[in-house]
Amino acid sequence: MHLDVGIDLAAHVDTVPRDLIAVSFAGNMERWERSRRHSHQKAQLLYTVRGIINCEVDDGIWIVPPRCAVWIPGGLPHTAFGVGDIECFCIFVEPRATANLPLECCTIAVSSLLRQLLVRVVDLPELYEVEGHDGRLVSVVLDELAAAPIENLRLPIPEDPRLKKLAELLLANPADRATLGVWAARVALSERSLSRMLMEEIGMSFGRWRRQLHVILALQRLTAGESVQTVAHDLGYESARQLCRDVS
């Protein structure tokens, strides 16, 4: 099914009595506002062929580059939005349809087989024949989803309002290489308090947390075809070699 931006998918998908619903979208997502926070009983795989998709939940942000996918468990409140020209597939899955589906939000690797299967299921009728060829195709998709490796394209977001503000500042200007003391002052914390709170809430030092953001942004832009030199410069690295070391 090709996505009609007028459809309220969050309200629609749970009314369809099938284990899988697949929709596609191609176009400029800047005409969409950031989706309102929502959830649905069915889990969702959001796979991007072209362009960048962001998914936000309470404790993290996933920045999904082309040929990658984010998995959103059923019932989890989230917000999703794209950047620029987008081609993507949205696959909604009944959580009880198969075993071993991820129970938490995560990014997963999409194999060439799974990618081709996603292309096929988008063209299925919404009420496909469960006992026929279409139903068997859906069963293979579910098996491949359950077996897909989990990747790490997540930036954990702390709960404390000051740390959330810090995350917003980092995302707004990732090339800013200010010291820990400067960043702490910007959110009205001491260096010691900032370090302690980050370890307590996300289990990372400030340096590791910022490096994780840089890795995610770098992979996003490199996958989109930008040069290593350009990405390294824009993210505040001293050299392309330093960036390659972080993302390897």
SEVONU-970367 format. One record per residue: residue in three letters; z, y, x of N, C-alpha, C in turn. Coordinates in steps of 0.02 Angstrom, whole numbers. Atoms other than C-alpha are relative to their C-alpha. Example, Ala and Ser with C-alpha at 12.3 -4.5 7.8 and 13.67 -1.06 7.14 Angstrom:
# SEVONU-970367
@resn:Ala nw:0 nv:-59 nu:45 caw:390 cav:-225 cau:615 cw:0 cv:60 cu:45
@resn:Ser nw:-3 nv:-59 nu:-42 caw:357 cav:-53 cau:684 cw:37 cv:55 cu:-39
//
This chain:
# SEVONU-970367
@resn:Met nw:0 nv:-59 nu:43 caw:0 cav:0 cau:0 cw:0 cv:62 cu:45
@resn:His nw:3 nv:-63 nu:-38 caw:-47 cav:171 cau:69 cw:46 cv:51 cu:-33
@resn:Leu nw:-55 nv:-40 nu:24 caw:93 cav:295 cau:52 cw:-23 cv:63 cu:-35
@resn:Asp nw:9 nv:-62 nu:38 caw:86 cav:430 cau:-80 cw:63 cv:41 cu:11
@resn:Val nw:-59 nv:-39 nu:-16 caw:201 cav:571 cau:-24 cw:39 cv:20 cu:-62
@resn:Gly nw:-36 nv:-16 nu:61 caw:246 cav:597 cau:-206 cw:47 cv:-56 cu:-23
@resn:Ile nw:-43 nv:56 nu:20 caw:329 cav:425 cau:-220 cw:69 cv:8 cu:31
@resn:Asp nw:-68 nv:1 nu:-26 caw:517 cav:423 cau:-203 cw:14 cv:-72 cu:21
@resn:Leu nw:-4 nv:70 nu:-23 caw:520 cav:266 cau:-96 cw:71 cv:-27 cu:-4
@resn:Ala nw:-70 nv:23 nu:0 caw:709 cav:258 cau:-83 cw:20 cv:-27 cu:-68
@resn:Ala nw:-16 nv:23 nu:67 caw:720 cav:238 cau:-271 cw:-45 cv:-57 cu:-23
@resn:His nw:50 nv:48 nu:23 caw:566 cav:129 cau:-288 cw:6 cv:-69 cu:30
@resn:Val nw:6 nv:65 nu:-34 caw:579 cav:-9 cau:-158 cw:48 cv:-52 cu:-27
@resn:Asp nw:-49 nv:49 nu:23 caw:735 cav:-90 cau:-228 cw:-15 cv:-27 cu:-70
@resn:Thr nw:18 nv:25 nu:67 caw:654 cav:-111 cau:-399 cw:-55 cv:-52 cu:2
@resn:Val nw:56 nv:47 nu:-5 caw:512 cav:-219 cau:-333 cw:27 cv:-70 cu:17
@resn:Pro nw:-28 nv:67 nu:-9 caw:555 cav:-406 cau:-348 cw:-38 cv:-42 cu:51
@resn:Arg nw:32 nv:36 nu:-55 caw:481 cav:-459 cau:-181 cw:41 cv:8 cu:63
@resn:Asp nw:-39 nv:-2 nu:-63 caw:555 cav:-499 cau:-10 cw:-26 cv:53 cu:48
@resn:Leu nw:29 nv:-48 nu:-47 caw:438 cav:-377 cau:77 cw:-46 cv:48 cu:-36
@resn:Ile nw:45 nv:-52 nu:24 caw:354 cav:-213 cau:33 cw:-25 cv:37 cu:62
@resn:Ala nw:29 nv:-33 nu:-59 caw:235 cav:-134 cau:159 cw:-41 cv:60 cu:-23
@resn:Val nw:39 nv:-60 nu:15 caw:168 cav:44 cau:152 cw:-21 cv:32 cu:66
@resn:Ser nw:24 nv:-34 nu:-61 caw:70 cav:149 cau:277 cw:-8 cv:74 cu:-14
@resn:Phe nw:12 nv:-72 nu:5 caw:51 cav:334 cau:311 cw:-39 cv:23 cu:60
@resn:Ala nw:38 nv:-31 nu:-54 caw:-75 cav:430 cau:415 cw:-12 cv:73 cu:-18
@resn:Gly nw:11 nv:-71 nu:13 caw:-80 cav:618 cau:429 cw:50 cv:42 cu:37
@resn:Asn nw:-45 nv:-46 nu:-34 caw:19 cav:769 cau:481 cw:65 cv:3 cu:-38
@resn:Met nw:-65 nv:4 nu:34 caw:202 cav:742 cau:440 cw:36 cv:67 cu:-1
@resn:Glu nw:-31 nv:-66 nu:3 caw:240 cav:926 cau:469 cw:-3 cv:29 cu:-70
@resn:Arg nw:0 nv:-22 nu:70 caw:194 cav:949 cau:286 cw:56 cv:-32 cu:-39
@resn:Trp nw:-60 nv:28 nu:30 caw:344 cav:840 cau:246 cw:60 cv:38 cu:26
@resn:Glu nw:-65 nv:-22 nu:-25 caw:517 cav:913 cau:255 cw:36 cv:-61 cu:27
@resn:Arg nw:-41 nv:56 nu:-22 caw:644 cav:808 cau:347 cw:28 cv:-36 cu:-61
@resn:Ser nw:-20 nv:37 nu:60 caw:684 cav:669 cau:225 cw:75 cv:10 cu:-12
@resn:Arg nw:-71 nv:-7 nu:16 caw:847 cav:692 cau:133 cw:36 cv:-64 cu:20
@resn:Arg nw:-41 nv:58 nu:-19 caw:988 cav:575 cau:184 cw:-1 cv:-49 cu:-59
@resn:His nw:8 nv:48 nu:53 caw:963 cav:415 cau:86 cw:13 cv:-71 cu:26
@resn:Ser nw:-5 nv:71 nu:-19 caw:984 cav:226 cau:86 cw:-33 cv:-41 cu:-54
@resn:His nw:28 nv:47 nu:48 caw:911 cav:75 cau:-1 cw:26 cv:-69 cu:16
@resn:Gln nw:-26 nv:68 nu:-10 caw:965 cav:-104 cau:-26 cw:-42 cv:-38 cu:50
@resn:Lys nw:44 nv:34 nu:-47 caw:813 cav:-168 cau:68 cw:6 cv:32 cu:69
@resn:Ala nw:3 nv:-26 nu:-68 caw:813 cav:-152 cau:256 cw:-70 cv:29 cu:12
@resn:Gln nw:64 nv:-33 nu:-13 caw:672 cav:-51 cau:335 cw:-18 cv:-5 cu:74
@resn:Leu nw:30 nv:-5 nu:-67 caw:562 cav:-69 cau:488 cw:-48 cv:59 cu:-1
@resn:Leu nw:44 nv:-58 nu:-5 caw:480 cav:95 cau:537 cw:-37 cv:-5 cu:66
@resn:Tyr nw:41 nv:13 nu:-60 caw:337 cav:62 cau:659 cw:-52 cv:56 cu:5
@resn:Thr nw:46 nv:-55 nu:-9 caw:235 cav:204 cau:732 cw:-59 cv:-21 cu:44
@resn:Val nw:62 nv:14 nu:-38 caw:55 cav:180 cau:788 cw:-19 cv:62 cu:40
@resn:Arg nw:18 nv:-64 nu:-32 caw:27 cav:364 cau:830 cw:51 cv:52 cu:-19
@resn:Gly nw:-49 nv:-52 nu:13 caw:148 cav:507 cau:847 cw:72 cv:-24 cu:12
@resn:Ile nw:-70 nv:12 nu:-14 caw:337 cav:516 cau:862 cw:40 cv:2 cu:-65
@resn:Ile nw:-44 nv:2 nu:58 caw:465 cav:467 cau:730 cw:72 cv:1 cu:23
@resn:Asn nw:-71 nv:-4 nu:-14 caw:649 cav:512 cau:734 cw:39 cv:-29 cu:-59
@resn:Cys nw:-44 nv:28 nu:52 caw:783 cav:418 cau:639 cw:72 cv:17 cu:20
@resn:Glu nw:-69 nv:-19 nu:-13 caw:961 cav:483 cau:625 cw:47 cv:-36 cu:-48
@resn:Val nw:-55 nv:27 nu:39 caw:1117 cav:391 cau:566 cw:63 cv:33 cu:25
@resn:Asp nw:-62 nv:-35 nu:-17 caw:1299 cav:441 cau:580 cw:15 cv:-1 cu:74
@resn:Asp nw:-23 nv:6 nu:-69 caw:1326 cav:376 cau:756 cw:-56 cv:-3 cu:51
@resn:Gly nw:53 nv:3 nu:-50 caw:1156 cav:389 cau:838 cw:-66 cv:30 cu:-24
@resn:Ile nw:68 nv:-25 nu:12 caw:980 cav:458 cau:850 cw:-48 cv:-47 cu:36
@resn:Trp nw:53 nv:40 nu:-31 caw:829 cav:347 cau:881 cw:-63 cv:42 cu:1
@resn:Ile nw:62 nv:-37 nu:-9 caw:673 cav:431 cau:950 cw:-53 cv:-52 cu:16
@resn:Val nw:44 nv:58 nu:-4 caw:531 cav:308 cau:922 cw:-71 cv:20 cu:21
@resn:Pro nw:68 nv:-17 nu:-22 caw:371 cav:326 cau:1025 cw:-51 cv:-49 cu:-29
@resn:Pro nw:52 nv:45 nu:26 caw:203 cav:247 cau:980 cw:8 cv:-72 cu:25
@resn:Arg nw:-2 nv:72 nu:-12 caw:197 cav:56 cau:972 cw:71 cv:-26 cu:7
@resn:Cys nw:-70 nv:24 nu:5 caw:385 cav:45 cau:951 cw:22 cv:5 cu:-73
@resn:Ala nw:-23 nv:1 nu:69 caw:489 cav:20 cau:794 cw:76 cv:6 cu:-2
@resn:Val nw:-72 nv:-4 nu:12 caw:662 cav:61 cau:728 cw:16 cv:-42 cu:-62
@resn:Trp nw:-23 nv:42 nu:55 caw:755 cav:-61 cau:615 cw:61 cv:33 cu:-32
@resn:Ile nw:-55 nv:-32 nu:37 caw:869 cav:13 cau:480 cw:27 cv:-51 cu:-50
@resn:Pro nw:-27 nv:51 nu:47 caw:984 cav:-113 cau:393 cw:6 cv:27 cu:-71
@resn:Gly nw:-7 nv:-19 nu:70 caw:996 cav:-112 cau:205 cw:68 cv:33 cu:-13
@resn:Gly nw:-61 nv:-34 nu:18 caw:1125 cav:7 cau:133 cw:24 cv:52 cu:49
@resn:Leu nw:-22 nv:-48 nu:-51 caw:1136 cav:117 cau:289 cw:-29 cv:69 cu:-14
@resn:Pro nw:26 nv:-68 nu:10 caw:1122 cav:305 cau:252 cw:-35 cv:25 cu:63
@resn:His nw:38 nv:-23 nu:-58 caw:990 cav:382 cau:365 cw:-48 cv:57 cu:-20
@resn:Thr nw:51 nv:-52 nu:7 caw:866 cav:523 cau:388 cw:-56 cv:-16 cu:47
@resn:Ala nw:58 nv:14 nu:-43 caw:690 cav:500 cau:456 cw:-50 cv:57 cu:-6
@resn:Phe nw:51 nv:-52 nu:2 caw:557 cav:625 cau:504 cw:-47 cv:-9 cu:59
@resn:Gly nw:51 nv:7 nu:-52 caw:399 cav:634 cau:608 cw:-15 cv:66 cu:33
@resn:Val nw:20 nv:-59 nu:-37 caw:327 cav:755 cau:733 cw:-76 cv:-1 cu:7
@resn:Gly nw:72 nv:-7 nu:-7 caw:146 cav:811 cau:717 cw:-39 cv:-54 cu:-36
@resn:Asp nw:46 nv:47 nu:30 caw:5 cav:690 cau:682 cw:27 cv:-70 cu:6
@resn:Ile nw:-35 nv:63 nu:2 caw:77 cav:523 cau:629 cw:-43 cv:-54 cu:-33
@resn:Glu nw:24 nv:60 nu:35 caw:13 cav:349 cau:589 cw:57 cv:-51 cu:5
@resn:Cys nw:-57 nv:44 nu:-3 caw:152 cav:231 cau:540 cw:-1 cv:-50 cu:-57
@resn:Phe nw:-10 nv:51 nu:51 caw:199 cav:76 cau:441 cw:74 cv:-1 cu:-19
@resn:Cys nw:-68 nv:9 nu:24 caw:356 cav:62 cau:334 cw:4 cv:-68 cu:-34
@resn:Ile nw:-7 nv:67 nu:27 caw:408 cav:-117 cau:300 cw:70 cv:-8 cu:-27
@resn:Phe nw:-65 nv:8 nu:32 caw:549 cav:-145 cau:176 cw:12 cv:-74 cu:-12
@resn:Val nw:-15 nv:71 nu:0 caw:635 cav:-314 cau:185 cw:65 cv:-14 cu:-38
@resn:Glu nw:-61 nv:23 nu:33 caw:759 cav:-399 cau:70 cw:44 cv:-34 cu:52
@resn:Pro nw:-42 nv:27 nu:-54 caw:907 cav:-435 cau:188 cw:12 cv:-75 cu:-5
@resn:Arg nw:-13 nv:72 nu:9 caw:933 cav:-610 cau:114 cw:-63 cv:-42 cu:8
@resn:Ala nw:64 nv:36 nu:-2 caw:750 cav:-656 cau:140 cw:-3 cv:-50 cu:57
@resn:Thr nw:2 nv:45 nu:-58 caw:777 cav:-736 cau:311 cw:62 cv:12 cu:43
@resn:Ala nw:-59 nv:-6 nu:-44 caw:915 cav:-767 cau:438 cw:-17 cv:38 cu:63
@resn:Asn nw:5 nv:-29 nu:-67 caw:945 cav:-676 cau:602 cw:-34 cv:69 cu:3
@resn:Leu nw:23 nv:-69 nu:-3 caw:883 cav:-504 cau:552 cw:57 cv:43 cu:28
@resn:Pro nw:-53 nv:-42 nu:-29 caw:976 cav:-365 cau:646 cw:46 cv:29 cu:-54
@resn:Leu nw:-50 nv:-25 nu:47 caw:1136 cav:-308 cau:561 cw:17 cv:74 cu:13
@resn:Glu nw:-12 nv:-70 nu:-17 caw:1140 cav:-137 cau:646 cw:-65 cv:35 cu:14
@resn:Cys nw:59 nv:-39 nu:-16 caw:1016 cav:3 cau:671 cw:-18 cv:-11 cu:74
@resn:Cys nw:21 nv:13 nu:-69 caw:913 cav:-33 cau:828 cw:-75 cv:11 cu:6
@resn:Thr nw:72 nv:1 nu:-12 caw:742 cav:-19 cau:907 cw:-20 cv:-70 cu:21
@resn:Ile nw:22 nv:67 nu:-18 caw:641 cav:-178 cau:924 cw:-70 cv:4 cu:30
@resn:Ala nw:67 nv:6 nu:-30 caw:490 cav:-228 cau:1028 cw:-47 cv:-31 cu:-50
@resn:Val nw:50 nv:25 nu:47 caw:333 cav:-257 cau:926 cw:-55 cv:-35 cu:41
@resn:Ser nw:51 nv:39 nu:-36 caw:223 cav:-397 cau:996 cw:-68 cv:13 cu:-30
@resn:Ser nw:68 nv:-8 nu:26 caw:35 cav:-396 cau:976 cw:-9 cv:-39 cu:-64
@resn:Leu nw:5 nv:40 nu:61 caw:52 cav:-534 cau:846 cw:33 cv:36 cu:-58
@resn:Leu nw:-35 nv:-35 nu:53 caw:181 cav:-439 cau:745 cw:-38 cv:62 cu:-21
@resn:Arg nw:39 nv:-60 nu:16 caw:76 cav:-282 cau:756 cw:-59 cv:-17 cu:-47
@resn:Gln nw:56 nv:20 nu:43 caw:-75 cav:-372 cau:682 cw:23 cv:-23 cu:-69
@resn:Leu nw:-27 nv:21 nu:64 caw:33 cav:-448 cau:546 cw:19 cv:60 cu:-43
@resn:Leu nw:-18 nv:-60 nu:37 caw:97 cav:-276 cau:497 cw:-63 cv:32 cu:-30
@resn:Val nw:63 nv:-27 nu:26 caw:-82 cav:-216 cau:480 cw:-23 cv:-39 cu:-61
@resn:Arg nw:22 nv:42 nu:56 caw:-118 cav:-363 cau:364 cw:43 cv:10 cu:-62
@resn:Val nw:-43 nv:-3 nu:60 caw:34 cav:-348 cau:250 cw:-3 cv:67 cu:-35
@resn:Val nw:7 nv:-64 nu:33 caw:3 cav:-164 cau:217 cw:-51 cv:-3 cu:-57
@resn:Asp nw:52 nv:6 nu:50 caw:-149 cav:-217 cau:117 cw:16 cv:-48 cu:-56
@resn:Leu nw:-20 nv:46 nu:54 caw:-54 cav:-342 cau:9 cw:15 cv:40 cu:-63
@resn:Pro nw:-23 nv:-33 nu:61 caw:-29 cav:-299 cau:-174 cw:75 cv:2 cu:-2
@resn:Glu nw:-73 nv:-6 nu:2 caw:147 cav:-242 cau:-211 cw:32 cv:-62 cu:-29
@resn:Leu nw:-26 nv:62 nu:31 caw:175 cav:-394 cau:-324 cw:-45 cv:-58 cu:22
@resn:Tyr nw:41 nv:53 nu:-27 caw:91 cav:-520 cau:-210 cw:24 cv:-68 cu:-27
@resn:Glu nw:-15 nv:68 nu:22 caw:86 cav:-706 cau:-254 cw:47 cv:-33 cu:50
@resn:Val nw:-50 nv:28 nu:-45 caw:244 cav:-779 cau:-179 cw:-18 cv:-70 cu:23
@resn:Glu nw:15 nv:69 nu:-16 caw:182 cav:-959 cau:-183 cw:-68 cv:-10 cu:33
@resn:Gly nw:67 nv:7 nu:-27 caw:8 cav:-923 cau:-117 cw:-6 cv:22 cu:73
@resn:His nw:14 nv:-21 nu:-68 caw:-74 cav:-864 cau:44 cw:41 cv:61 cu:20
@resn:Asp nw:-36 nv:-62 nu:-16 caw:8 cav:-693 cau:34 cw:74 cv:-15 cu:14
@resn:Gly nw:-70 nv:17 nu:-11 caw:181 cav:-770 cau:20 cw:11 cv:-33 cu:67
@resn:Arg nw:-5 nv:32 nu:-65 caw:149 cav:-877 cau:174 cw:-6 cv:51 cu:56
@resn:Leu nw:7 nv:-54 nu:-50 caw:92 cav:-723 cau:270 cw:65 cv:39 cu:7
@resn:Val nw:-64 nv:-36 nu:-2 caw:252 cav:-633 cau:223 cw:53 cv:-41 cu:37
@resn:Ser nw:-48 nv:43 nu:-34 caw:354 cav:-783 cau:284 cw:-9 cv:4 cu:76
@resn:Val nw:12 nv:-6 nu:-72 caw:271 cav:-770 cau:456 cw:24 cv:67 cu:25
@resn:Val nw:-24 nv:-67 nu:-20 caw:308 cav:-583 cau:463 cw:76 cv:-1 cu:8
@resn:Leu nw:-73 nv:3 nu:-3 caw:491 cav:-617 cau:425 cw:24 cv:-39 cu:60
@resn:Asp nw:-19 nv:39 nu:-59 caw:500 cav:-750 cau:560 cw:-9 cv:40 cu:64
@resn:Glu nw:13 nv:-40 nu:-60 caw:424 cav:-632 cau:688 cw:50 cv:58 cu:6
@resn:Leu nw:-51 nv:-54 nu:-1 caw:543 cav:-491 cau:639 cw:67 cv:-27 cu:26
@resn:Ala nw:-64 nv:29 nu:-20 caw:693 cav:-606 cau:660 cw:1 cv:-17 cu:75
@resn:Ala nw:4 nv:21 nu:-71 caw:631 cav:-658 cau:834 cw:-14 cv:59 cu:47
@resn:Ala nw:20 nv:-57 nu:-42 caw:584 cav:-483 cau:896 cw:58 cv:23 cu:45
@resn:Pro nw:-53 nv:-24 nu:-46 caw:681 cav:-425 cau:1052 cw:24 cv:70 cu:-18
@resn:Ile nw:-30 nv:-66 nu:12 caw:799 cav:-278 cau:1032 cw:-5 cv:43 cu:63
@resn:Glu nw:4 nv:-47 nu:-56 caw:770 cav:-125 cau:1143 cw:55 cv:53 cu:-6
@resn:Asn nw:-52 nv:-51 nu:1 caw:879 cav:24 cau:1185 cw:-31 cv:70 cu:5
@resn:Leu nw:27 nv:-68 nu:3 caw:803 cav:189 cau:1129 cw:47 cv:44 cu:-41
@resn:Arg nw:-50 nv:-35 nu:41 caw:964 cav:256 cau:1053 cw:41 cv:49 cu:41
@resn:Leu nw:-47 nv:-47 nu:-28 caw:1062 cav:411 cau:1094 cw:62 cv:0 cu:-45
@resn:Pro nw:-60 nv:0 nu:43 caw:1241 cav:385 cau:1030 cw:24 cv:70 cu:-13
@resn:Ile nw:-24 nv:-66 nu:21 caw:1311 cav:534 cau:935 cw:74 cv:-6 cu:-17
@resn:Pro nw:-72 nv:3 nu:14 caw:1500 cav:563 cau:938 cw:16 cv:30 cu:-69
@resn:Glu nw:-21 nv:-26 nu:66 caw:1598 cav:605 cau:780 cw:32 cv:68 cu:6
@resn:Asp nw:-35 nv:-63 nu:-6 caw:1699 cav:751 cau:847 cw:-50 cv:59 cu:-6
@resn:Pro nw:46 nv:-55 nu:11 caw:1618 cav:916 cau:790 cw:-21 cv:36 cu:64
@resn:Arg nw:18 nv:-33 nu:-62 caw:1625 cav:990 cau:965 cw:-49 cv:-42 cu:40
@resn:Leu nw:46 nv:43 nu:-36 caw:1538 cav:840 cau:1040 cw:-67 cv:-4 cu:-36
@resn:Lys nw:63 nv:-3 nu:37 caw:1409 cav:843 cau:900 cw:-39 cv:64 cu:18
@resn:Lys nw:32 nv:-62 nu:-20 caw:1375 cav:1024 cau:945 cw:-30 cv:-8 cu:70
@resn:Leu nw:25 nv:12 nu:-68 caw:1355 cav:971 cau:1127 cw:-65 cv:-40 cu:-4
@resn:Ala nw:61 nv:40 nu:7 caw:1226 cav:839 cau:1073 cw:-58 cv:44 cu:-24
@resn:Glu nw:52 nv:-44 nu:25 caw:1130 cav:972 cau:977 cw:-26 cv:46 cu:55
@resn:Leu nw:20 nv:-43 nu:-56 caw:1129 cav:1085 cau:1130 cw:-42 cv:-38 cu:50
@resn:Leu nw:38 nv:42 nu:-46 caw:1067 cav:944 cau:1241 cw:-69 cv:-14 cu:-26
@resn:Leu nw:65 nv:16 nu:30 caw:929 cav:897 cau:1120 cw:-45 cv:62 cu:-2
@resn:Ala nw:39 nv:-62 nu:4 caw:876 cav:1079 cau:1104 cw:-27 cv:21 cu:69
@resn:Asn nw:22 nv:-21 nu:-67 caw:863 cav:1104 cau:1293 cw:17 cv:-55 cu:50
@resn:Pro nw:-16 nv:56 nu:-44 caw:858 cav:937 cau:1386 cw:-10 cv:14 cu:74
@resn:Ala nw:11 nv:-16 nu:-71 caw:800 cav:1020 cau:1548 cw:57 cv:39 cu:31
@resn:Asp nw:-56 nv:-39 nu:-26 caw:961 cav:1118 cau:1564 cw:45 cv:-45 cu:43
@resn:Arg nw:-38 nv:41 nu:-47 caw:1047 cav:1046 cau:1718 cw:67 cv:32 cu:18
@resn:Ala nw:-65 nv:-32 nu:-12 caw:1209 cav:1145 cau:1701 cw:52 cv:-53 cu:17
@resn:Thr nw:-53 nv:46 nu:-21 caw:1366 cav:1068 cau:1773 cw:42 cv:-21 cu:-61
@resn:Leu nw:-45 nv:23 nu:53 caw:1493 cav:972 cau:1670 cw:46 cv:56 cu:-23
@resn:Gly nw:-45 nv:-55 nu:17 caw:1609 cav:1123 cau:1677 cw:-33 cv:51 cu:-45
@resn:Val nw:36 nv:-48 nu:41 caw:1477 cav:1238 cau:1604 cw:-11 cv:-27 cu:-71
@resn:Trp nw:10 nv:31 nu:66 caw:1435 cav:1116 cau:1463 cw:66 cv:-3 cu:-39
@resn:Ala nw:-65 nv:4 nu:34 caw:1620 cav:1093 cau:1425 cw:19 cv:69 cu:-28
@resn:Ala nw:-17 nv:-67 nu:23 caw:1645 cav:1281 cau:1413 cw:-40 cv:20 cu:-61
@resn:Arg nw:43 nv:-19 nu:56 caw:1500 cav:1297 cau:1292 cw:26 cv:-28 cu:-67
@resn:Val nw:-28 nv:29 nu:62 caw:1593 cav:1188 cau:1166 cw:76 cv:6 cu:-2
@resn:Ala nw:-71 nv:-17 nu:1 caw:1766 cav:1258 cau:1204 cw:45 cv:-60 cu:18
@resn:Leu nw:-40 nv:55 nu:-25 caw:1832 cav:1107 cau:1300 cw:8 cv:6 cu:75
@resn:Ser nw:-6 nv:5 nu:-72 caw:1898 cav:1077 cau:1473 cw:-43 cv:-59 cu:24
@resn:Glu nw:38 nv:56 nu:-27 caw:1802 cav:960 cau:1590 cw:35 cv:-66 cu:-14
@resn:Arg nw:-38 nv:62 nu:9 caw:1941 cav:831 cau:1579 cw:-2 cv:-23 cu:-73
@resn:Ser nw:1 nv:18 nu:71 caw:1947 cav:837 cau:1389 cw:-69 cv:-25 cu:-21
@resn:Leu nw:67 nv:21 nu:18 caw:1758 cav:824 cau:1374 cw:-14 cv:-71 cu:26
@resn:Ser nw:12 nv:66 nu:-29 caw:1749 cav:674 cau:1491 cw:40 cv:-53 cu:-38
@resn:Arg nw:-42 nv:49 nu:34 caw:1894 cav:586 cau:1404 cw:-26 cv:-14 cu:-70
@resn:Met nw:23 nv:9 nu:68 caw:1826 cav:616 cau:1229 cw:-65 cv:-39 cu:-3
@resn:Leu nw:63 nv:37 nu:-1 caw:1652 cav:552 cau:1274 cw:13 cv:-74 cu:13
@resn:Met nw:-15 nv:70 nu:-15 caw:1724 cav:393 cau:1348 cw:32 cv:-34 cu:-60
@resn:Glu nw:-34 nv:29 nu:58 caw:1834 cav:366 cau:1195 cw:-48 cv:-12 cu:-58
@resn:Glu nw:43 nv:4 nu:59 caw:1696 cav:397 cau:1067 cw:-64 cv:-40 cu:11
@resn:Ile nw:64 nv:35 nu:-9 caw:1537 cav:328 cau:1146 cw:0 cv:-45 cu:61
@resn:Gly nw:-5 nv:44 nu:-58 caw:1596 cav:238 cau:1303 cw:-46 cv:18 cu:58
@resn:Met nw:44 nv:-24 nu:-54 caw:1488 cav:344 cau:1420 cw:28 cv:63 cu:32
@resn:Ser nw:-14 nv:-63 nu:-32 caw:1515 cav:478 cau:1548 cw:-53 cv:51 cu:-22
@resn:Phe nw:49 nv:-51 nu:18 caw:1427 cav:644 cau:1520 cw:-66 cv:-11 cu:36
@resn:Gly nw:60 nv:11 nu:-39 caw:1304 cav:605 cau:1660 cw:-42 cv:-57 cu:-26
@resn:Arg nw:37 nv:57 nu:27 caw:1257 cav:436 cau:1589 cw:-30 cv:16 cu:-68
@resn:Trp nw:23 nv:-19 nu:67 caw:1242 cav:507 cau:1413 cw:-62 cv:45 cu:5
@resn:Arg nw:58 nv:-44 nu:-8 caw:1125 cav:646 cau:1471 cw:-59 cv:-38 cu:28
@resn:Arg nw:54 nv:40 nu:-28 caw:1024 cav:522 cau:1573 cw:-33 cv:-44 cu:-53
@resn:Gln nw:28 nv:40 nu:55 caw:1004 cav:411 cau:1419 cw:-47 cv:43 cu:-43
@resn:Leu nw:43 nv:-45 nu:37 caw:933 cav:561 cau:1325 cw:-66 cv:11 cu:37
@resn:His nw:60 nv:-12 nu:-40 caw:812 cav:596 cau:1467 cw:-46 cv:-61 cu:1
@resn:Val nw:40 nv:61 nu:-1 caw:754 cav:415 cau:1473 cw:-38 cv:-7 cu:-66
@resn:Ile nw:32 nv:6 nu:66 caw:719 cav:414 cau:1285 cw:-56 cv:51 cu:-6
@resn:Leu nw:51 nv:-51 nu:6 caw:625 cav:579 cau:1291 cw:-59 cv:-12 cu:47
@resn:Ala nw:53 nv:14 nu:-48 caw:528 cav:528 cau:1446 cw:-45 cv:-57 cu:-24
@resn:Leu nw:40 nv:56 nu:26 caw:473 cav:362 cau:1372 cw:-43 cv:22 cu:-59
@resn:Gln nw:37 nv:-26 nu:58 caw:422 cav:452 cau:1213 cw:-62 cv:38 cu:23
@resn:Arg nw:55 nv:-43 nu:-21 caw:312 cav:576 cau:1306 cw:-49 cv:-38 cu:45
@resn:Leu nw:45 nv:39 nu:-43 caw:243 cav:455 cau:1436 cw:-44 cv:-46 cu:-42
@resn:Thr nw:38 nv:44 nu:44 caw:191 cav:335 cau:1298 cw:-54 cv:40 cu:-37
@resn:Ala nw:49 nv:-43 nu:34 caw:101 cav:481 cau:1214 cw:-55 cv:23 cu:47
@resn:Gly nw:54 nv:-15 nu:-46 caw:-3 cav:502 cau:1373 cw:11 cv:59 cu:46
@resn:Glu nw:-14 nv:-56 nu:-45 caw:80 cav:648 cau:1463 cw:10 cv:-25 cu:71
@resn:Ser nw:-6 nv:21 nu:-70 caw:82 cav:644 cau:1652 cw:74 cv:-3 cu:21
@resn:Val nw:-68 nv:6 nu:-26 caw:238 cav:592 cau:1748 cw:23 cv:67 cu:28
@resn:Gln nw:-19 nv:-64 nu:-31 caw:236 cav:758 cau:1841 cw:20 cv:51 cu:-53
@resn:Thr nw:-15 nv:-48 nu:53 caw:233 cav:861 cau:1680 cw:66 cv:-16 cu:-33
@resn:Val nw:-62 nv:20 nu:33 caw:371 cav:761 cau:1598 cw:60 cv:13 cu:45
@resn:Ala nw:-55 nv:-11 nu:-47 caw:479 cav:767 cau:1754 cw:19 cv:74 cu:4
@resn:His nw:-13 nv:-72 nu:-3 caw:461 cav:956 cau:1765 cw:34 cv:26 cu:-62
@resn:Asp nw:-26 nv:-25 nu:63 caw:496 cav:986 cau:1581 cw:71 cv:-25 cu:-14
@resn:Leu nw:-67 nv:26 nu:10 caw:653 cav:878 cau:1586 cw:48 cv:19 cu:57
@resn:Gly nw:-44 nv:-26 nu:-51 caw:722 cav:966 cau:1739 cw:11 cv:-44 cu:61
@resn:Tyr nw:-6 nv:43 nu:-60 caw:695 cav:829 cau:1869 cw:-28 cv:36 cu:61
@resn:Glu nw:25 nv:-31 nu:-62 caw:670 cav:881 cau:2050 cw:-66 cv:-30 cu:21
@resn:Ser nw:63 nv:32 nu:-20 caw:528 cav:757 cau:2070 cw:-18 cv:-54 cu:-51
@resn:Ala nw:23 nv:54 nu:44 caw:422 cav:630 cau:1975 cw:32 cv:-66 cu:21
@resn:Arg nw:-30 nv:62 nu:-24 caw:497 cav:495 cau:2085 cw:70 cv:-10 cu:-30
@resn:Gln nw:-67 nv:4 nu:29 caw:671 cav:535 cau:2020 cw:-3 cv:-21 cu:-73
@resn:Leu nw:9 nv:20 nu:70 caw:610 cav:519 cau:1840 cw:-18 cv:-74 cu:-4
@resn:Cys nw:21 nv:71 nu:1 caw:525 cav:352 cau:1877 cw:59 cv:-46 cu:15
@resn:Arg nw:-59 nv:40 nu:-16 caw:687 cav:287 cau:1951 cw:45 cv:-8 cu:-62
@resn:Asp nw:-44 nv:3 nu:58 caw:783 cav:330 cau:1792 cw:-28 cv:-44 cu:-56
@resn:Val nw:30 nv:36 nu:56 caw:659 cav:252 cau:1670 cw:-18 cv:-72 cu:18
@resn:Ser nw:19 nv:69 nu:-20 caw:627 cav:94 cau:1772 cw:56 cv:-49 cu:-15
//
